[in-house]
């Protein structure tokens, strides 16, 4: 029974690991922090950094129900360089803590430091408010 549970968890994490990169490609989010930071400096835009994890159903819901909407995606791209990274991969920048996921960090392009953090799943109205704040 324990082996079956572990197998199910491993398979589901592999599926989501693939789906977060598919989501990034679909909505044109960066998947590399250094690339996002370079673009942010060139375009003089802050970074909206979404932290997700393989096992997180709320991350998937945020992507599908909120961030995939054209209106919201356009607002994000107008004001930010969007970045999505999986906390469980080796390329996650450790200076941005995310004890609860999803977490969205808003990072200043000049300093590379987060100036605001939104923790947990938020509906579209709350996220639009935070994006435009």
PyMOL commands that set and color helices and strands:
alter all, ss='L'
color gray80, all
select helices_A, chain A and resi 2-27+33-43+57-67+70-79+124-132
alter helices_A, ss='H'
color red, helices_A
select strands_A, chain A and resi 46-52+80-86+103-107+114-119
alter strands_A, ss='S'
color yellow, strands_A
deselect
rebuild
show_as cartoon
